Each structure stands twice: as C-alpha cells, then as structure tokens.
Amino acid sequence: MNTRDKIIAASKNAFNELGFGAPTLNTLSQQVGISRGNLTYYFKDKEAILAALVDEMWLRYQLLIGQTMQFPSWSSTNKSIEAFLGFQKEYAFIFFDLKVITLPKVAQLIKKMKNRSFEQQM
C-alpha cells in the first residue's frame, strides 16, 4: 500500500472513530507514521482527504451495486441490503455526520447514489 492509500485508510478509520472534525492533520500523520509535511504533500487539508474518500466511496458503491443488483429476487435483495449496510458502516462518518453530509460534494454524491439505487430497484 502506498503512502497516499495509507493516509486515506488511516483517515477513514479516524473519522469513523472520532468524527470528521476531531482528528487534526498532526493526528492523522502520526497514525500513518509520517510527518505532517509529508501528509500535506499528498493532501493540503482534511477537506482534500474527504474529497478522496468521497471519490473512493463512489467507486466502491458502483462496484457494489454492480455485484448485488444483477438478478432481482428475495435472496439477492437480502444480500444487497447486507452489503449496503456494511458499505454504510465503512463510511459511517459520511452518512451520520450532519456537517459532512451537507457539504456540496458529499450531498451531491449521496443524491446520485440514491437515484442510482432507485433506478436499479425499478
């Protein structure tokens, strides 16, 4: 795993555990085991990390929906619900932090995900 991916993974864990507002760039850099300057080489601030996480979430969502919505049945619906609960838990800070979910990029992505889910269900 490269440094950028380590920063994203550590940040996602920290944001889920502490909320988006709590961890500082210093805290995140310490969790990754790099200097703050090295972290800011990859991401200028927490909002840039959030943007990367939102992009990652969208890619994972597309993969997930492609895997779970192929054959409509009670069994596949149940598997789909379980998969999306796991997905929501993985990105819990995005879905449950009102400050994060109302940010324009995040709100737009959530709306896009809802619309895609509705289309798939139809």
N, C-alpha and C positions, 0 to 999 in steps of 0.2 A: 504494500500500500504506500503510495507516495505521500509527501507532506501535505499537499492540498486535501487529499482524501482523509488523512488523519485529522486535519483541522475540522473538516465537515463532520466526521463521525463523532469526535470529541464534543463539538459544539452542540450537535443534536442531543447527545446524552445530557450535557449540562443544561441545555434549555428545557428538556423534558423534566429533569430533576428539580431545577431551581426556578424555572420560568425564563422567558427571554430577557427580561430586564436585569436580573440579578448578576449573572456572570460578567466580569469585565474582560477586556482583551488580555490583560495580565493573567487572569484566572484561566482563560482558555489556552493561552500559550503554555502555561505551566502544566496543564493536563496533557498537552501534546508532547511536552518536553522540548520546546523550542523557545527562543527569545520572542519578546513581543514584537521586535523589529522584523524578525523573520515571519511572524504571523501576518503583520501588516504588509509585507511584500506580496502575500497571496490575497489578502482581504484588507481593504483600507479601514473597515469598521464592521460592527456587528450586523449592520443592515446589509452589507455585501455578503456576509456569511449567510444571512437569512435568505437573500436572493438565490444563492447557490443551493440552499436547502429546498427552496420552493421549486427550483428547476429540477432537482433530483426527485422531489416528491411527484411532480408531474410525469416524469419518465417512468417512475415506478408504478404510478397509477395506470398509465397506458398499458404497461406490461401486464399488470394485474387484471385489468378489465378484459384484455385480450385472452387471458388464460381462463377466466371464470365465466365468461358470458357466451360460450360457444354453443351449448346445447341447452335450451331452456327446459328445466324440469325441477321438481321439488328438491331433488338431491343437489343439482347444480346451484339452485338458489341458496340452499343452506351453506354449501361450500363458499359461495360468493360472499354471503353475509359474514361468515367466519373470517374469510380473507380480508374483507374491508374493515372489520373490527381490529384485526392485527395491524393493518395499514394505519388506521386512525390512532392506534396506540403508539406506533412507531414515531408518528409525527404529532403526538398529543399536544405539545406546546402550541402548535399552529392552530389546531382545532378548538382549543379551550382557553386560549389567552385572548381576551377581547381586544387588547391593544394590537396584537399581531394579526388577528383575523380581519380586522378592519383596515389594515394597510392596503392601499390600492392594488398592488401586485398580488397580494395574497387573496384579497376579496375577489379579484378577477379570476384567479385560478380556481378558487372554490366554486364560483359560479359556473365556470367551464366544466369542472368535474361533475357537478350536479346535472347540468344539461346533458353531458355525455352519458351519465348513468341513466337518466330518463329515456334518452334515445335508445340505449341498449335494452332497457326493460320493455319498451314498446315493440 
